[in-house]
Amino acid sequence: MDIIPLPKEKWKGTPIPSTIKSKSYYDFNISPLNKEGCKIELVKKDFEKEIVHTQEEYDFPDGLYQDYWENAEAFGVVGDNGKMLACIEVCPEEWSNRLMVTELWVSEELRGQGYGKRLMDKAKEVAAAQKRRTIILETQSFNTNAIGFYLHQGFEIIGFDTCCYTKNDIGRKEVRINLGYFFHREATKEFTK
């Protein structure tokens, strides 16, 4: 199946039925900042039992073309019945000349067949065509499968937010982790400045 554009006129508001299952998480150990600095450590640990997060848990479930993502573009895989089976949505962050991956989802039936990589390759293609200096995205510390995928795709940690979702994100094992993909300098030196 081909990856095709998902135009806003047709796909705006389409829910993304993602369910995250995880047996592990990254635990954060952060010492207080003082004049000498601080120590930040992420350690992968196992949950006592597998956790499952669904869209129904959240006040703002994921969907394509949310109003706050101005100039977003989406691409995906659509089945013969017209149902979306996988998607990626990207949105330029103009002030920093970065491309943000706002959504990435692959249905259970397509997982393990390379569609995640193909969708991420599409994001890299869009970023290169727009001469973006990097691609950024966010995930959560309990989504270790996604983190592993992103690392395999060449992303690296660029930051985190320990109070993005609640006052106790570390305790809930749901810390926002920001990842970035930096293009090879030689291939993009004209727009990495």
N, C-alpha and C positions, 0 to 999 in steps of 0.2 A: 504494500500500500504506500502511496505517495504522501509526502508532506505538502500540504497546500495552504495558501493564505486563508485565513478565517476572517472575512471582512466584518468590520464593526456593525454595519447596517443589519447584518443577518445574525451575528453571534453575540451582540452585546447582552450582558446579563445571563448568559448561559452558565449554569452552575457547574462547578468543578467538584465532582463527588469523591474527593480524595479522603482516604482513610490511611492513617499512619500506624503501623504496627512496629514495635521495637522491643528488643530484648536487652538493650544497653543504652547508655547515655554518657555524656561527658560531664563530669562533676567539676565544679569550679572551686578552687582554693585561692583566695585572694588575701594577701596580708595588707594591713592598713598602709596607706601612702604616708611616708615621712620624708624628711630632708635627704635621706640616703636613697629613697626610691621605694619600691614595693615588689613583691613576687606574685606572679600570676601563673597558676598551674591548672591545666585541664587534664583530667585523668579519666580514661574510659573505664566504666564500671558496668556490671550487669544488674538489671532489675531483678527482684526476687521472682517476679513472674512477668510475662510479656504484657506490655501496655498497649492499648488501642485508643487512638484519638480520631474522632469523626468530625465532620463539618457542623453537625448539630450542636456541638459543645460551645461554639463560638458565636458572639454577637454579630460578627460580620463575616458570614461564610464567603468562601472564595467564589468568584465568578469572573468571566471575561469582561474586559472593558469597563472596569469600575470608573466612576466619574472623576475620581482623584488622579487617575493615570492619564494625563493629557498626552495625546499623540502616541498612544500605545498601538502596537501591531501584534496580531496573533497568527500563529501558524499551527497546523495540526494534521491529524489523521482522522478521516471520517469514513465510517463503514458504509456499506451498500444501502443500509436503511436510513442514512443521513445522520446517524448518531455519532457524536464526537467520541473518539477512542483514545486520543492523546492530544496534548496541546502544549505550546509554550507561548507566553506573552512577554513582550519586551517593551520598554518605555525609555526614551531618552531622558537623561538628567542633564539638561542643557548647560546649566551653570558650571558643571564640573566636567563636561564632555565625556560622560560615562553612559553606558547602556545598562539599564537595570532589568534583570529577569524578574518579572513580577509574579509569574505563574509557570509551573512546570508540572505536568501530570501525565502519567501513562496508565491506562486501564490494566487491570489484572490480566486480561486476555492477551495483551501485547507485551507485558513485562518479560524481560530476558531475551528479547529479540532485536535489541539494538536501537529501538525507537528513542529512548532517552538520549543516547549519544547523537543520533541524527537530528533531534530537536535542538540539542545544545550546539551542534555544528551550524544549524540555521541561525542561532543567536550570534555565533561568532562571525558568520557571513554578513549578517545585518550590521554588526558593530564595525567590521572592517569597511563595508561599503559606506557607512556614515562617518568613517574616520574617527571613531570613538577611541579614547586612550585606554579604556578598560571596560570590563563587564563586571557588574556587581550583583549580588543577590543576598537574601537572608534565609536562614533556616533556624531550626531550634536544636538545642543540645541533646534532646532525646531522639532526634531523627538521624541516628548514626548511619543508617543505610544511605540516606541522601548525602550526608557529609562525605562518606566514602566514595560515592559516585562523583561528587563535585571535585574532590581531591584528584581522583583518577582522570578527570577532564582538564586538569591543570590549574584549578582554582587553589587559592591559599587563604588563610584566615587574615582578615584585615581589621577585625574589631568584634566587639560584642556589647550587649546592653543587658545588664542584670536586673533592670526594672522596667522593661518594655511592656510586659503583659500584666504583671501584678507587682505587689510590693515584696513578693517572696518567690521570684523566678528561680533562684538557685535552689531553694528548698523544694520547689515543685519539679525540678529537673527540666525546666522549660526556659532556658536562657536563649535570647536571640543571638545568633552567631552570624556575622557578616563575612562573606567570602568574596574574593575578587580574582578575576582572570586578567593577567597582563600579557598583552601581545609581545611577541619577540621584537626587540628594539630595531633590529635591522629591517624587518618587514614593515614597520610602522614609524620609523624615525621622523618622517615628515609631519606627523600629527601627534607625537607623544610629548611635545613641548608644552 
